[in-house]
């Protein structure tokens, strides 16, 4: 059954749920192309944003400098930055008259990845800084007495807290894949090119195609739920106490 073939209105909620489940289990091509595109965009953004956030969060945790309080305040502000504002800023950067207009990324895959990287980076930076700074208070002096430099010490402390960082990665991915405003603005929600799960849910709901919207929402919940379940399983297997502490970061 193709998504485009669902033209009859659903009379009840049960009808919509039934058709939505059929779309999922029948591996509807239109639905799963949207799902795979969402995973590709958010997965790419999460990898880039996590790497940048790991480095910047570690750096902030071990360095003390004038204006650090202002930087941390800015970081806290970025945590609450609305996704539509990020989308607008990226749109202005990538538009023809913008400084990066020559790249030709607007309304494409790379523009959506860039927008989600900007959303993911401050989340990872803040959580990594918190985690590594706690470890720095416990073990930092010992490493410093051995002649280990600040950044190297921070990376060693981050590695020591690596199991907790798994939860941070899952949190970052959840932030990326559940975002709708930024990718709608910079991607244009073009069918077959830049339409992802969240933008498709918004569009199909406005059109009244509730089965497809429900099917995409179900898949989205399953993806995030499976990632959290996998992360918790890994944490409990490595260290039950550490797993409980790390789970609190994503609460």
N, C-alpha and C positions, 0 to 999 in steps of 0.2 A: 504494500500500500504506500503510495507516495504522498508526501505532505501536501502537494498541490491538489490532490484528489479529494481533500476533506473540504467539501463545500456545504454540506448539509449542516444546519445549526444544531447544536447539542441542546436537547430539551432539559436534561437534568445534569447535575454534577456527576452522578454515577456514569452517565453516558460519556462525558468528557474524560473521566478517569479511565474508563474501559478502552477508549480509542487511544489515549495516551500510552497506556501499557502495551497495546498492540504495536504502536509505532516503535517503542523501545525494543521489544523482544523480536520483532520482525526485521530488525537492523535496517530501518528505513534509510535509504541513501541520503536524502536531503537532511534529515535530522542528524545523522552521524557525521556528515561533512561539516556541519556547524560545530558539533562537539569536538571533532579533531582539530578544527581551526582554533577553537577556544583554547584547547590544551597546548597547541603550538605557540600561540601568542603569549599566554600566561606563563607557560613553562620557560620560554625564552626570557621573558621579562624578569621572572623570579630568579633565574640563574645569574643574570647580569646584576640585578638589584641586590641580590644576596651577596655576591662577591664584593660589590662596592660597599655595601653596608657593613660587611664583616671587617673590611679594612678600616673604614672610617670610624666604626664603633670601637674597634680595638685601639685605634690611635687616640680617640677621645678618652678612653678609660685609663690610659697610662701617662698622658701628658697633662701638665698643669701650666697654664699660660694666661696672660692678661686677656680678659674678654671671654674666658671660657664659659662664664655664667650666661653671657649674652648668646653665645653659640648654642648652649643647651636650651635656652629659652626659645630660640629660633627653631631648634629641632623639635621641641614639644609642640610648637605652633604648626609645623609641617605635618605632624601626626594627624592633626584635625583638618588638614587642607582638603576642601571639597574636590571631588574628582572632576566636576565640571569646570572648576577654575584651572586645574591642571590641563584639561582638554583645551581650554581657551588659550592658555599660554603656549602650549605645543602647537596649536593651530596657527597662532601669530608667528611663531618661529619658522614654521614650515611653509607658510603661505608664500605666494610668488613675491610679495613685497617684503617678506621676512628675511632675516639674516641667513637662514638655512634653506631658503626656498629653492636654491639651485640643486639640492639633493633629490628633489622630486619624490619625497616620501609621503606627502600628504595624501590621504585617502588610500593608504596602503598598509601592508603588514608591518613595516618598520615603524610607521608613525604610531600604531597602536602599541607596539612593544615599548617605544620610547616613553609614551604616556604612562604605561604601567610601571616602568622602571622608576620613574619619578615618584610614583605612589608607594612603591615597595621600599625604596632605598631608606627613607627616614624611619620606617617601622623597624627594619632590620638594624639600622644604626643604633636606635634607642635601646632595643632589647639586648643587642650584643654589648653595648656599653654598660648596661646595668649588670649583665652577667659577668663580664670580665672584670669590672670594677670591684665587684664583691670578692672575686678570686684574688684580685690585686691586694686588697686589704688583708687577706689571710696569708698570701704567699709571696707578695711582691718584694718585701724586704729581703727575704731569703734569696730570691733570684738576683736581686740587685747586688747583694753582698758577694755573689759569685761573678760579678762583672758583666752580667747580661744587660744589654741596652734596652731602653724603654719599649721600642716597637717589637723587638725580638721577644722580650719578656711578655708583652701583651699577646703575641701570637701563640706562645707556649701556654699561657694561661687559657686562651681560647680553645686550644687543642685539649687541654685538661677538662674543659667544660663542654666538650664536643657533643655529648649526648643531649645536653640541654639545648644546644644549638639546633638539634633536629626539630624540636617544637617551634623554634623561631622560623625555620625554613617552611614548615607547614603553615604557620600563621601568615607568612609573606605570600605564599601561594594562594591562600584563601582570600587575602586582600586583593590580589591581582585578578583572580578568576571571577570574583563576585562583583567587580567594578563595572559600571555601565556608562556613566556620564562622559568620561574622557574618551573611551573608544568610540562612542557614538559620534562625538564631535570630530575627532581626527580620522576616524575610519570611514565615516559616512554610512555605515550599515548597508553596504552594497551586497546584494544577494549573490552568493557564490564567490565572493572575494574578501569582504571584510565583515561579514555578519558573524557574530559570535553568540554564545548562548544567552548572555544577559540582554544584548540589544535585540536579539530575535524574540526573547520572551516579552520585552516591552512592546515591540511592533505587533506581534501576533495577538497579544492581549487587546491592544487598541483596535485591531481588526476583528476581534471576536473569535479568533481561531484558538479557543481554549485548549483543545487536545494537544496541539503542538507546543503551546506554551507550558502546559503541565508536563509534557514529556521531557522538555528541555530542563524544566525546574527539577524534575525527579532525577535526571542524570547529573545535574549540577550538585544536588545534595549528596548523591551517591559518591561522586568523585571526591568531594571534600570530606565526607564521612570516612571513606576508605583510607584516605591519606592520614587522617587523625588516628584511626584505628591502627594503622601500620606503625605510625610514630610511637604510639603508646606501647605497642607490643615490643618494639625495639628497646624502648627505655626500660620497661619492666624486666626484660631479659638481661639487659646490661647491669642495671642497678635499680631495684624497686624504690629505694629512697630518693635517688636522683630523678627517677621518672616522675614521682609525685611532685617534686620541686619544679621540674621543667614544665609539667602540665599546667601549673599555675600561670605561666607566662601567656598561655593562649586563652586563659579564661576571660 
